[in-house]
């Protein structure tokens, strides 16, 4: 029987410790006095909520990296790889899972916490992380995180440059109120539509074009 987890390995410790403290304090004071502590427990539970998901097998698929709504689908010049590309932007849900998942299987070629200068389409002050992943077929997939200027939250990457990452696997954390851009090859088949609600690791936004049309339904699934 598959065992599902609910919180991240790091988060479960903080949720349990805070809940125990709140429960102990609650024995000495009434509930209203301890309400702020219970609110902290709730916020930590939401922040570290990271359940396992069934990941569909989608060869050459570009999977959604975060829960949210598709806000842009357009042709765009990729300033990171200096190439014609398609840009798919997902606006993160406010109440969501804060852990990101890799859009494709491949090697993390480079991760930049921020840009050194402004580039066409992106301001240095608003970019909160850039992932460059290359597939075994040498397709480049760039993921750019944007937040409001001077936003205190930071994205994080849990793998090192040169390491491999599986399609739909956890790869880091995203901050509140972020937009996630995927810059993919211009000839990719795009499935995403503006206004579509999407889930990280489960919904395919596009399929890389290697002259093989994508299958509409693939029932092979992995739980991670």
PyMOL CGO cylinders between C-alpha atoms (Angstrom):
from pymol import cmd
from pymol.cgo import CYLINDER

trace = [
    CYLINDER, 0.00, 0.00, 0.00, 1.36, 3.42, -0.98, 0.3, 1, 1, 1, 1, 1, 1,
    CYLINDER, 1.36, 3.42, -0.98, 1.93, 5.78, 1.91, 0.3, 1, 1, 1, 1, 1, 1,
    CYLINDER, 1.93, 5.78, 1.91, 1.07, 9.40, 1.20, 0.3, 1, 1, 1, 1, 1, 1,
    CYLINDER, 1.07, 9.40, 1.20, 2.71, 12.23, 3.09, 0.3, 1, 1, 1, 1, 1, 1,
    CYLINDER, 2.71, 12.23, 3.09, 0.92, 15.47, 3.92, 0.3, 1, 1, 1, 1, 1, 1,
    CYLINDER, 0.92, 15.47, 3.92, 3.67, 17.85, 5.08, 0.3, 1, 1, 1, 1, 1, 1,
    CYLINDER, 3.67, 17.85, 5.08, 7.25, 18.36, 3.98, 0.3, 1, 1, 1, 1, 1, 1,
    CYLINDER, 7.25, 18.36, 3.98, 9.93, 16.52, 5.95, 0.3, 1, 1, 1, 1, 1, 1,
    CYLINDER, 9.93, 16.52, 5.95, 11.18, 19.83, 7.37, 0.3, 1, 1, 1, 1, 1, 1,
    CYLINDER, 11.18, 19.83, 7.37, 7.75, 21.30, 7.99, 0.3, 1, 1, 1, 1, 1, 1,
    CYLINDER, 7.75, 21.30, 7.99, 6.22, 18.44, 9.95, 0.3, 1, 1, 1, 1, 1, 1,
    CYLINDER, 6.22, 18.44, 9.95, 8.71, 19.09, 12.77, 0.3, 1, 1, 1, 1, 1, 1,
    CYLINDER, 8.71, 19.09, 12.77, 7.70, 22.74, 13.12, 0.3, 1, 1, 1, 1, 1, 1,
    CYLINDER, 7.70, 22.74, 13.12, 3.99, 22.00, 12.85, 0.3, 1, 1, 1, 1, 1, 1,
    CYLINDER, 3.99, 22.00, 12.85, 4.16, 19.36, 15.59, 0.3, 1, 1, 1, 1, 1, 1,
    CYLINDER, 4.16, 19.36, 15.59, 6.37, 21.43, 17.93, 0.3, 1, 1, 1, 1, 1, 1,
    CYLINDER, 6.37, 21.43, 17.93, 4.17, 24.50, 17.59, 0.3, 1, 1, 1, 1, 1, 1,
    CYLINDER, 4.17, 24.50, 17.59, 0.98, 22.47, 18.07, 0.3, 1, 1, 1, 1, 1, 1,
    CYLINDER, 0.98, 22.47, 18.07, 2.38, 20.85, 21.24, 0.3, 1, 1, 1, 1, 1, 1,
    CYLINDER, 2.38, 20.85, 21.24, 3.35, 24.26, 22.66, 0.3, 1, 1, 1, 1, 1, 1,
    CYLINDER, 3.35, 24.26, 22.66, -0.09, 25.66, 21.84, 0.3, 1, 1, 1, 1, 1, 1,
    CYLINDER, -0.09, 25.66, 21.84, -1.77, 22.67, 23.50, 0.3, 1, 1, 1, 1, 1, 1,
    CYLINDER, -1.77, 22.67, 23.50, 0.33, 23.04, 26.68, 0.3, 1, 1, 1, 1, 1, 1,
    CYLINDER, 0.33, 23.04, 26.68, -0.34, 26.78, 26.90, 0.3, 1, 1, 1, 1, 1, 1,
    CYLINDER, -0.34, 26.78, 26.90, -4.03, 26.10, 26.27, 0.3, 1, 1, 1, 1, 1, 1,
    CYLINDER, -4.03, 26.10, 26.27, -4.20, 24.06, 29.50, 0.3, 1, 1, 1, 1, 1, 1,
    CYLINDER, -4.20, 24.06, 29.50, -3.25, 27.18, 31.49, 0.3, 1, 1, 1, 1, 1, 1,
    CYLINDER, -3.25, 27.18, 31.49, -5.26, 29.80, 29.60, 0.3, 1, 1, 1, 1, 1, 1,
    CYLINDER, -5.26, 29.80, 29.60, -8.58, 29.95, 27.79, 0.3, 1, 1, 1, 1, 1, 1,
    CYLINDER, -8.58, 29.95, 27.79, -8.86, 29.36, 24.06, 0.3, 1, 1, 1, 1, 1, 1,
    CYLINDER, -8.86, 29.36, 24.06, -9.16, 33.05, 23.13, 0.3, 1, 1, 1, 1, 1, 1,
    CYLINDER, -9.16, 33.05, 23.13, -5.86, 33.81, 24.89, 0.3, 1, 1, 1, 1, 1, 1,
    CYLINDER, -5.86, 33.81, 24.89, -4.10, 31.05, 22.97, 0.3, 1, 1, 1, 1, 1, 1,
    CYLINDER, -4.10, 31.05, 22.97, -5.80, 31.78, 19.65, 0.3, 1, 1, 1, 1, 1, 1,
    CYLINDER, -5.80, 31.78, 19.65, -2.69, 33.54, 18.21, 0.3, 1, 1, 1, 1, 1, 1,
    CYLINDER, -2.69, 33.54, 18.21, -0.66, 30.37, 18.81, 0.3, 1, 1, 1, 1, 1, 1,
    CYLINDER, -0.66, 30.37, 18.81, -3.23, 28.23, 17.05, 0.3, 1, 1, 1, 1, 1, 1,
    CYLINDER, -3.23, 28.23, 17.05, -3.23, 30.66, 14.14, 0.3, 1, 1, 1, 1, 1, 1,
    CYLINDER, -3.23, 30.66, 14.14, 0.54, 30.20, 13.89, 0.3, 1, 1, 1, 1, 1, 1,
    CYLINDER, 0.54, 30.20, 13.89, 0.00, 26.43, 13.83, 0.3, 1, 1, 1, 1, 1, 1,
    CYLINDER, 0.00, 26.43, 13.83, -2.53, 26.87, 11.03, 0.3, 1, 1, 1, 1, 1, 1,
    CYLINDER, -2.53, 26.87, 11.03, -0.22, 29.13, 9.00, 0.3, 1, 1, 1, 1, 1, 1,
    CYLINDER, -0.22, 29.13, 9.00, 2.68, 26.69, 9.38, 0.3, 1, 1, 1, 1, 1, 1,
    CYLINDER, 2.68, 26.69, 9.38, 0.42, 23.81, 8.34, 0.3, 1, 1, 1, 1, 1, 1,
    CYLINDER, 0.42, 23.81, 8.34, -0.60, 25.70, 5.19, 0.3, 1, 1, 1, 1, 1, 1,
    CYLINDER, -0.60, 25.70, 5.19, 2.96, 26.82, 4.42, 0.3, 1, 1, 1, 1, 1, 1,
    CYLINDER, 2.96, 26.82, 4.42, 4.48, 23.35, 4.79, 0.3, 1, 1, 1, 1, 1, 1,
    CYLINDER, 4.48, 23.35, 4.79, 1.58, 21.47, 3.21, 0.3, 1, 1, 1, 1, 1, 1,
    CYLINDER, 1.58, 21.47, 3.21, 3.20, 19.24, 0.59, 0.3, 1, 1, 1, 1, 1, 1,
    CYLINDER, 3.20, 19.24, 0.59, 1.19, 16.10, -0.18, 0.3, 1, 1, 1, 1, 1, 1,
    CYLINDER, 1.19, 16.10, -0.18, 2.38, 13.36, -2.50, 0.3, 1, 1, 1, 1, 1, 1,
    CYLINDER, 2.38, 13.36, -2.50, 0.73, 13.39, -5.91, 0.3, 1, 1, 1, 1, 1, 1,
    CYLINDER, 0.73, 13.39, -5.91, 0.09, 10.88, -8.64, 0.3, 1, 1, 1, 1, 1, 1,
    CYLINDER, 0.09, 10.88, -8.64, 2.29, 11.98, -11.51, 0.3, 1, 1, 1, 1, 1, 1,
    CYLINDER, 2.29, 11.98, -11.51, 1.18, 10.92, -15.00, 0.3, 1, 1, 1, 1, 1, 1,
    CYLINDER, 1.18, 10.92, -15.00, 3.85, 9.60, -17.36, 0.3, 1, 1, 1, 1, 1, 1,
    CYLINDER, 3.85, 9.60, -17.36, 4.02, 12.12, -20.20, 0.3, 1, 1, 1, 1, 1, 1,
    CYLINDER, 4.02, 12.12, -20.20, 7.02, 11.54, -22.51, 0.3, 1, 1, 1, 1, 1, 1,
    CYLINDER, 7.02, 11.54, -22.51, 8.44, 14.87, -23.74, 0.3, 1, 1, 1, 1, 1, 1,
    CYLINDER, 8.44, 14.87, -23.74, 5.78, 16.67, -21.68, 0.3, 1, 1, 1, 1, 1, 1,
    CYLINDER, 5.78, 16.67, -21.68, 6.28, 20.07, -20.09, 0.3, 1, 1, 1, 1, 1, 1,
    CYLINDER, 6.28, 20.07, -20.09, 4.44, 19.80, -16.80, 0.3, 1, 1, 1, 1, 1, 1,
    CYLINDER, 4.44, 19.80, -16.80, 3.08, 22.63, -14.70, 0.3, 1, 1, 1, 1, 1, 1,
    CYLINDER, 3.08, 22.63, -14.70, 5.62, 23.55, -11.96, 0.3, 1, 1, 1, 1, 1, 1,
    CYLINDER, 5.62, 23.55, -11.96, 3.16, 25.12, -9.51, 0.3, 1, 1, 1, 1, 1, 1,
    CYLINDER, 3.16, 25.12, -9.51, -0.56, 25.23, -8.67, 0.3, 1, 1, 1, 1, 1, 1,
    CYLINDER, -0.56, 25.23, -8.67, -2.19, 28.23, -10.28, 0.3, 1, 1, 1, 1, 1, 1,
    CYLINDER, -2.19, 28.23, -10.28, -3.91, 29.81, -13.28, 0.3, 1, 1, 1, 1, 1, 1,
    CYLINDER, -3.91, 29.81, -13.28, -2.43, 30.17, -16.77, 0.3, 1, 1, 1, 1, 1, 1,
    CYLINDER, -2.43, 30.17, -16.77, -2.26, 33.92, -17.48, 0.3, 1, 1, 1, 1, 1, 1,
    CYLINDER, -2.26, 33.92, -17.48, -0.14, 34.14, -20.67, 0.3, 1, 1, 1, 1, 1, 1,
    CYLINDER, -0.14, 34.14, -20.67, 0.60, 31.93, -23.67, 0.3, 1, 1, 1, 1, 1, 1,
    CYLINDER, 0.60, 31.93, -23.67, 2.67, 33.72, -26.29, 0.3, 1, 1, 1, 1, 1, 1,
    CYLINDER, 2.67, 33.72, -26.29, 5.64, 33.79, -28.63, 0.3, 1, 1, 1, 1, 1, 1,
    CYLINDER, 5.64, 33.79, -28.63, 8.60, 35.34, -26.84, 0.3, 1, 1, 1, 1, 1, 1,
    CYLINDER, 8.60, 35.34, -26.84, 12.36, 35.80, -27.21, 0.3, 1, 1, 1, 1, 1, 1,
    CYLINDER, 12.36, 35.80, -27.21, 14.13, 33.89, -24.46, 0.3, 1, 1, 1, 1, 1, 1,
    CYLINDER, 14.13, 33.89, -24.46, 16.74, 36.31, -23.02, 0.3, 1, 1, 1, 1, 1, 1,
    CYLINDER, 16.74, 36.31, -23.02, 18.45, 33.55, -21.02, 0.3, 1, 1, 1, 1, 1, 1,
    CYLINDER, 18.45, 33.55, -21.02, 19.21, 31.22, -23.94, 0.3, 1, 1, 1, 1, 1, 1,
    CYLINDER, 19.21, 31.22, -23.94, 18.91, 33.94, -26.63, 0.3, 1, 1, 1, 1, 1, 1,
    CYLINDER, 18.91, 33.94, -26.63, 16.45, 32.06, -28.83, 0.3, 1, 1, 1, 1, 1, 1,
    CYLINDER, 16.45, 32.06, -28.83, 12.90, 32.26, -30.16, 0.3, 1, 1, 1, 1, 1, 1,
    CYLINDER, 12.90, 32.26, -30.16, 10.60, 30.57, -27.67, 0.3, 1, 1, 1, 1, 1, 1,
    CYLINDER, 10.60, 30.57, -27.67, 7.10, 30.20, -26.35, 0.3, 1, 1, 1, 1, 1, 1,
    CYLINDER, 7.10, 30.20, -26.35, 6.30, 31.66, -22.96, 0.3, 1, 1, 1, 1, 1, 1,
    CYLINDER, 6.30, 31.66, -22.96, 3.69, 30.12, -20.68, 0.3, 1, 1, 1, 1, 1, 1,
    CYLINDER, 3.69, 30.12, -20.68, 3.02, 32.06, -17.48, 0.3, 1, 1, 1, 1, 1, 1,
    CYLINDER, 3.02, 32.06, -17.48, 1.27, 30.57, -14.46, 0.3, 1, 1, 1, 1, 1, 1,
    CYLINDER, 1.27, 30.57, -14.46, 0.04, 32.87, -11.70, 0.3, 1, 1, 1, 1, 1, 1,
    CYLINDER, 0.04, 32.87, -11.70, 0.30, 31.04, -8.40, 0.3, 1, 1, 1, 1, 1, 1,
    CYLINDER, 0.30, 31.04, -8.40, -2.79, 30.42, -6.27, 0.3, 1, 1, 1, 1, 1, 1,
    CYLINDER, -2.79, 30.42, -6.27, -2.67, 32.27, -2.94, 0.3, 1, 1, 1, 1, 1, 1,
    CYLINDER, -2.67, 32.27, -2.94, -3.78, 29.15, -1.05, 0.3, 1, 1, 1, 1, 1, 1,
    CYLINDER, -3.78, 29.15, -1.05, -1.69, 26.42, -2.59, 0.3, 1, 1, 1, 1, 1, 1,
    CYLINDER, -1.69, 26.42, -2.59, 1.21, 24.02, -2.20, 0.3, 1, 1, 1, 1, 1, 1,
    CYLINDER, 1.21, 24.02, -2.20, 4.37, 26.11, -1.87, 0.3, 1, 1, 1, 1, 1, 1,
    CYLINDER, 4.37, 26.11, -1.87, 6.70, 23.44, -3.24, 0.3, 1, 1, 1, 1, 1, 1,
    CYLINDER, 6.70, 23.44, -3.24, 7.62, 23.52, -6.92, 0.3, 1, 1, 1, 1, 1, 1,
    CYLINDER, 7.62, 23.52, -6.92, 7.96, 20.57, -9.28, 0.3, 1, 1, 1, 1, 1, 1,
    CYLINDER, 7.96, 20.57, -9.28, 10.26, 20.18, -12.25, 0.3, 1, 1, 1, 1, 1, 1,
    CYLINDER, 10.26, 20.18, -12.25, 8.53, 20.80, -15.60, 0.3, 1, 1, 1, 1, 1, 1,
    CYLINDER, 8.53, 20.80, -15.60, 10.60, 18.16, -17.38, 0.3, 1, 1, 1, 1, 1, 1,
    CYLINDER, 10.60, 18.16, -17.38, 13.14, 15.39, -16.92, 0.3, 1, 1, 1, 1, 1, 1,
    CYLINDER, 13.14, 15.39, -16.92, 16.72, 16.41, -17.50, 0.3, 1, 1, 1, 1, 1, 1,
    CYLINDER, 16.72, 16.41, -17.50, 19.81, 18.01, -16.03, 0.3, 1, 1, 1, 1, 1, 1,
    CYLINDER, 19.81, 18.01, -16.03, 19.84, 21.29, -14.14, 0.3, 1, 1, 1, 1, 1, 1,
    CYLINDER, 19.84, 21.29, -14.14, 22.42, 23.20, -16.15, 0.3, 1, 1, 1, 1, 1, 1,
    CYLINDER, 22.42, 23.20, -16.15, 22.33, 26.32, -14.00, 0.3, 1, 1, 1, 1, 1, 1,
    CYLINDER, 22.33, 26.32, -14.00, 20.35, 28.04, -11.27, 0.3, 1, 1, 1, 1, 1, 1,
    CYLINDER, 20.35, 28.04, -11.27, 20.52, 31.78, -10.66, 0.3, 1, 1, 1, 1, 1, 1,
    CYLINDER, 20.52, 31.78, -10.66, 18.90, 33.21, -7.49, 0.3, 1, 1, 1, 1, 1, 1,
    CYLINDER, 18.90, 33.21, -7.49, 18.49, 36.49, -9.36, 0.3, 1, 1, 1, 1, 1, 1,
    CYLINDER, 18.49, 36.49, -9.36, 19.55, 38.29, -12.53, 0.3, 1, 1, 1, 1, 1, 1,
    CYLINDER, 19.55, 38.29, -12.53, 22.60, 40.54, -12.57, 0.3, 1, 1, 1, 1, 1, 1,
    CYLINDER, 22.60, 40.54, -12.57, 20.91, 43.13, -14.80, 0.3, 1, 1, 1, 1, 1, 1,
    CYLINDER, 20.91, 43.13, -14.80, 17.54, 43.81, -16.40, 0.3, 1, 1, 1, 1, 1, 1,
    CYLINDER, 17.54, 43.81, -16.40, 16.89, 41.78, -19.55, 0.3, 1, 1, 1, 1, 1, 1,
    CYLINDER, 16.89, 41.78, -19.55, 14.15, 42.17, -22.18, 0.3, 1, 1, 1, 1, 1, 1,
    CYLINDER, 14.15, 42.17, -22.18, 10.86, 41.23, -20.55, 0.3, 1, 1, 1, 1, 1, 1,
    CYLINDER, 10.86, 41.23, -20.55, 12.22, 41.00, -16.99, 0.3, 1, 1, 1, 1, 1, 1,
    CYLINDER, 12.22, 41.00, -16.99, 13.35, 43.42, -14.31, 0.3, 1, 1, 1, 1, 1, 1,
    CYLINDER, 13.35, 43.42, -14.31, 16.23, 42.37, -12.09, 0.3, 1, 1, 1, 1, 1, 1,
    CYLINDER, 16.23, 42.37, -12.09, 14.35, 43.55, -8.98, 0.3, 1, 1, 1, 1, 1, 1,
    CYLINDER, 14.35, 43.55, -8.98, 11.38, 41.28, -9.76, 0.3, 1, 1, 1, 1, 1, 1,
    CYLINDER, 11.38, 41.28, -9.76, 13.16, 38.06, -10.76, 0.3, 1, 1, 1, 1, 1, 1,
    CYLINDER, 13.16, 38.06, -10.76, 13.32, 35.66, -7.83, 0.3, 1, 1, 1, 1, 1, 1,
    CYLINDER, 13.32, 35.66, -7.83, 15.04, 32.65, -9.36, 0.3, 1, 1, 1, 1, 1, 1,
    CYLINDER, 15.04, 32.65, -9.36, 15.95, 31.21, -12.77, 0.3, 1, 1, 1, 1, 1, 1,
    CYLINDER, 15.95, 31.21, -12.77, 16.21, 27.50, -13.58, 0.3, 1, 1, 1, 1, 1, 1,
    CYLINDER, 16.21, 27.50, -13.58, 17.79, 26.25, -16.82, 0.3, 1, 1, 1, 1, 1, 1,
    CYLINDER, 17.79, 26.25, -16.82, 17.01, 22.57, -17.40, 0.3, 1, 1, 1, 1, 1, 1,
    CYLINDER, 17.01, 22.57, -17.40, 18.21, 20.63, -20.44, 0.3, 1, 1, 1, 1, 1, 1,
    CYLINDER, 18.21, 20.63, -20.44, 16.58, 17.37, -21.51, 0.3, 1, 1, 1, 1, 1, 1,
    CYLINDER, 16.58, 17.37, -21.51, 18.45, 14.31, -22.79, 0.3, 1, 1, 1, 1, 1, 1,
    CYLINDER, 18.45, 14.31, -22.79, 17.42, 15.43, -26.29, 0.3, 1, 1, 1, 1, 1, 1,
    CYLINDER, 17.42, 15.43, -26.29, 19.11, 18.81, -25.58, 0.3, 1, 1, 1, 1, 1, 1,
    CYLINDER, 19.11, 18.81, -25.58, 15.89, 20.79, -25.44, 0.3, 1, 1, 1, 1, 1, 1,
    CYLINDER, 15.89, 20.79, -25.44, 16.26, 23.82, -23.18, 0.3, 1, 1, 1, 1, 1, 1,
    CYLINDER, 16.26, 23.82, -23.18, 13.51, 24.64, -20.68, 0.3, 1, 1, 1, 1, 1, 1,
    CYLINDER, 13.51, 24.64, -20.68, 13.91, 27.85, -18.68, 0.3, 1, 1, 1, 1, 1, 1,
    CYLINDER, 13.91, 27.85, -18.68, 11.81, 28.59, -15.60, 0.3, 1, 1, 1, 1, 1, 1,
    CYLINDER, 11.81, 28.59, -15.60, 11.72, 32.16, -14.27, 0.3, 1, 1, 1, 1, 1, 1,
    CYLINDER, 11.72, 32.16, -14.27, 10.10, 33.18, -10.98, 0.3, 1, 1, 1, 1, 1, 1,
    CYLINDER, 10.10, 33.18, -10.98, 8.80, 36.74, -10.59, 0.3, 1, 1, 1, 1, 1, 1,
    CYLINDER, 8.80, 36.74, -10.59, 7.55, 38.51, -7.48, 0.3, 1, 1, 1, 1, 1, 1,
    CYLINDER, 7.55, 38.51, -7.48, 6.68, 42.14, -6.69, 0.3, 1, 1, 1, 1, 1, 1,
    CYLINDER, 6.68, 42.14, -6.69, 9.74, 44.40, -6.44, 0.3, 1, 1, 1, 1, 1, 1,
    CYLINDER, 9.74, 44.40, -6.44, 11.51, 44.21, -3.04, 0.3, 1, 1, 1, 1, 1, 1,
    CYLINDER, 11.51, 44.21, -3.04, 9.29, 41.29, -2.00, 0.3, 1, 1, 1, 1, 1, 1,
    CYLINDER, 9.29, 41.29, -2.00, 10.83, 39.66, 1.11, 0.3, 1, 1, 1, 1, 1, 1,
    CYLINDER, 10.83, 39.66, 1.11, 10.09, 36.04, 0.17, 0.3, 1, 1, 1, 1, 1, 1,
    CYLINDER, 10.09, 36.04, 0.17, 12.71, 34.11, -1.80, 0.3, 1, 1, 1, 1, 1, 1,
    CYLINDER, 12.71, 34.11, -1.80, 12.53, 31.10, -4.06, 0.3, 1, 1, 1, 1, 1, 1,
    CYLINDER, 12.53, 31.10, -4.06, 14.84, 28.19, -3.30, 0.3, 1, 1, 1, 1, 1, 1,
    CYLINDER, 14.84, 28.19, -3.30, 16.31, 25.34, -5.34, 0.3, 1, 1, 1, 1, 1, 1,
    CYLINDER, 16.31, 25.34, -5.34, 16.83, 21.94, -3.70, 0.3, 1, 1, 1, 1, 1, 1,
    CYLINDER, 16.83, 21.94, -3.70, 19.12, 20.47, -6.37, 0.3, 1, 1, 1, 1, 1, 1,
    CYLINDER, 19.12, 20.47, -6.37, 22.59, 21.47, -7.54, 0.3, 1, 1, 1, 1, 1, 1,
    CYLINDER, 22.59, 21.47, -7.54, 23.71, 22.44, -11.04, 0.3, 1, 1, 1, 1, 1, 1,
    CYLINDER, 23.71, 22.44, -11.04, 24.77, 19.29, -12.88, 0.3, 1, 1, 1, 1, 1, 1,
    CYLINDER, 24.77, 19.29, -12.88, 22.28, 17.04, -11.07, 0.3, 1, 1, 1, 1, 1, 1,
    CYLINDER, 22.28, 17.04, -11.07, 19.42, 15.27, -12.82, 0.3, 1, 1, 1, 1, 1, 1,
    CYLINDER, 19.42, 15.27, -12.82, 15.79, 15.86, -11.94, 0.3, 1, 1, 1, 1, 1, 1,
    CYLINDER, 15.79, 15.86, -11.94, 12.77, 13.79, -12.87, 0.3, 1, 1, 1, 1, 1, 1,
    CYLINDER, 12.77, 13.79, -12.87, 9.65, 15.11, -14.55, 0.3, 1, 1, 1, 1, 1, 1,
    CYLINDER, 9.65, 15.11, -14.55, 7.22, 16.37, -11.91, 0.3, 1, 1, 1, 1, 1, 1,
    CYLINDER, 7.22, 16.37, -11.91, 9.64, 15.82, -9.01, 0.3, 1, 1, 1, 1, 1, 1,
    CYLINDER, 9.64, 15.82, -9.01, 9.99, 18.35, -6.21, 0.3, 1, 1, 1, 1, 1, 1,
    CYLINDER, 9.99, 18.35, -6.21, 12.73, 20.84, -7.05, 0.3, 1, 1, 1, 1, 1, 1,
    CYLINDER, 12.73, 20.84, -7.05, 12.35, 23.80, -4.67, 0.3, 1, 1, 1, 1, 1, 1,
    CYLINDER, 12.35, 23.80, -4.67, 10.05, 26.32, -3.04, 0.3, 1, 1, 1, 1, 1, 1,
    CYLINDER, 10.05, 26.32, -3.04, 8.32, 29.38, -4.45, 0.3, 1, 1, 1, 1, 1, 1,
    CYLINDER, 8.32, 29.38, -4.45, 7.37, 32.52, -2.49, 0.3, 1, 1, 1, 1, 1, 1,
    CYLINDER, 7.37, 32.52, -2.49, 3.94, 34.06, -2.05, 0.3, 1, 1, 1, 1, 1, 1,
    CYLINDER, 3.94, 34.06, -2.05, 2.31, 36.00, -4.88, 0.3, 1, 1, 1, 1, 1, 1,
    CYLINDER, 2.31, 36.00, -4.88, 4.66, 34.82, -7.62, 0.3, 1, 1, 1, 1, 1, 1,
    CYLINDER, 4.66, 34.82, -7.62, 4.34, 34.33, -11.36, 0.3, 1, 1, 1, 1, 1, 1,
    CYLINDER, 4.34, 34.33, -11.36, 6.17, 31.41, -12.96, 0.3, 1, 1, 1, 1, 1, 1,
    CYLINDER, 6.17, 31.41, -12.96, 7.26, 31.66, -16.58, 0.3, 1, 1, 1, 1, 1, 1,
    CYLINDER, 7.26, 31.66, -16.58, 8.23, 28.63, -18.64, 0.3, 1, 1, 1, 1, 1, 1,
    CYLINDER, 8.23, 28.63, -18.64, 10.27, 29.42, -21.75, 0.3, 1, 1, 1, 1, 1, 1,
    CYLINDER, 10.27, 29.42, -21.75, 10.19, 26.41, -24.06, 0.3, 1, 1, 1, 1, 1, 1,
    CYLINDER, 10.19, 26.41, -24.06, 11.23, 25.69, -27.67, 0.3, 1, 1, 1, 1, 1, 1,
    CYLINDER, 11.23, 25.69, -27.67, 9.21, 27.64, -30.21, 0.3, 1, 1, 1, 1, 1, 1,
    CYLINDER, 9.21, 27.64, -30.21, 8.05, 24.50, -32.03, 0.3, 1, 1, 1, 1, 1, 1,
    CYLINDER, 8.05, 24.50, -32.03, 6.60, 22.79, -28.93, 0.3, 1, 1, 1, 1, 1, 1,
    CYLINDER, 6.60, 22.79, -28.93, 2.96, 21.71, -28.95, 0.3, 1, 1, 1, 1, 1, 1,
    CYLINDER, 2.96, 21.71, -28.95, 1.19, 23.98, -26.44, 0.3, 1, 1, 1, 1, 1, 1,
    CYLINDER, 1.19, 23.98, -26.44, -1.84, 22.58, -24.59, 0.3, 1, 1, 1, 1, 1, 1,
    CYLINDER, -1.84, 22.58, -24.59, -2.28, 25.31, -21.95, 0.3, 1, 1, 1, 1, 1, 1,
    CYLINDER, -2.28, 25.31, -21.95, -4.99, 27.92, -22.39, 0.3, 1, 1, 1, 1, 1, 1,
    CYLINDER, -4.99, 27.92, -22.39, -5.29, 31.31, -20.72, 0.3, 1, 1, 1, 1, 1, 1,
    CYLINDER, -5.29, 31.31, -20.72, -7.57, 31.08, -17.69, 0.3, 1, 1, 1, 1, 1, 1,
    CYLINDER, -7.57, 31.08, -17.69, -6.99, 27.35, -17.21, 0.3, 1, 1, 1, 1, 1, 1,
    CYLINDER, -6.99, 27.35, -17.21, -6.54, 26.09, -13.65, 0.3, 1, 1, 1, 1, 1, 1,
    CYLINDER, -6.54, 26.09, -13.65, -3.48, 23.83, -13.41, 0.3, 1, 1, 1, 1, 1, 1,
    CYLINDER, -3.48, 23.83, -13.41, -1.80, 21.64, -10.80, 0.3, 1, 1, 1, 1, 1, 1,
    CYLINDER, -1.80, 21.64, -10.80, 1.91, 21.15, -10.30, 0.3, 1, 1, 1, 1, 1, 1,
    CYLINDER, 1.91, 21.15, -10.30, 3.30, 17.92, -11.69, 0.3, 1, 1, 1, 1, 1, 1,
    CYLINDER, 3.30, 17.92, -11.69, -0.08, 16.70, -12.97, 0.3, 1, 1, 1, 1, 1, 1,
    CYLINDER, -0.08, 16.70, -12.97, -1.13, 18.99, -15.83, 0.3, 1, 1, 1, 1, 1, 1,
    CYLINDER, -1.13, 18.99, -15.83, 0.87, 19.11, -19.08, 0.3, 1, 1, 1, 1, 1, 1,
    CYLINDER, 0.87, 19.11, -19.08, 1.27, 22.65, -20.38, 0.3, 1, 1, 1, 1, 1, 1,
    CYLINDER, 1.27, 22.65, -20.38, 3.04, 21.60, -23.58, 0.3, 1, 1, 1, 1, 1, 1,
    CYLINDER, 3.04, 21.60, -23.58, 4.84, 18.75, -25.34, 0.3, 1, 1, 1, 1, 1, 1,
    CYLINDER, 4.84, 18.75, -25.34, 8.27, 19.02, -26.93, 0.3, 1, 1, 1, 1, 1, 1,
    CYLINDER, 8.27, 19.02, -26.93, 8.10, 18.52, -30.68, 0.3, 1, 1, 1, 1, 1, 1,
    CYLINDER, 8.10, 18.52, -30.68, 10.24, 15.63, -31.89, 0.3, 1, 1, 1, 1, 1, 1,
    CYLINDER, 10.24, 15.63, -31.89, 7.89, 14.86, -34.78, 0.3, 1, 1, 1, 1, 1, 1,
    CYLINDER, 7.89, 14.86, -34.78, 5.82, 12.62, -32.50, 0.3, 1, 1, 1, 1, 1, 1,
    CYLINDER, 5.82, 12.62, -32.50, 2.30, 13.79, -31.71, 0.3, 1, 1, 1, 1, 1, 1,
    CYLINDER, 2.30, 13.79, -31.71, 1.49, 13.69, -27.98, 0.3, 1, 1, 1, 1, 1, 1,
    CYLINDER, 1.49, 13.69, -27.98, -0.87, 11.04, -26.67, 0.3, 1, 1, 1, 1, 1, 1,
    CYLINDER, -0.87, 11.04, -26.67, -4.11, 12.45, -25.30, 0.3, 1, 1, 1, 1, 1, 1,
    CYLINDER, -4.11, 12.45, -25.30, -4.26, 10.13, -22.31, 0.3, 1, 1, 1, 1, 1, 1,
    CYLINDER, -4.26, 10.13, -22.31, -1.53, 8.17, -20.59, 0.3, 1, 1, 1, 1, 1, 1,
    CYLINDER, -1.53, 8.17, -20.59, -2.60, 6.16, -17.56, 0.3, 1, 1, 1, 1, 1, 1,
    CYLINDER, -2.60, 6.16, -17.56, 0.87, 5.31, -16.21, 0.3, 1, 1, 1, 1, 1, 1,
    CYLINDER, 0.87, 5.31, -16.21, 1.31, 7.12, -12.90, 0.3, 1, 1, 1, 1, 1, 1,
    CYLINDER, 1.31, 7.12, -12.90, 3.95, 7.56, -10.22, 0.3, 1, 1, 1, 1, 1, 1,
    CYLINDER, 3.95, 7.56, -10.22, 3.27, 8.76, -6.68, 0.3, 1, 1, 1, 1, 1, 1,
    CYLINDER, 3.27, 8.76, -6.68, 5.83, 11.24, -5.28, 0.3, 1, 1, 1, 1, 1, 1,
]
cmd.load_cgo(trace, "trace")
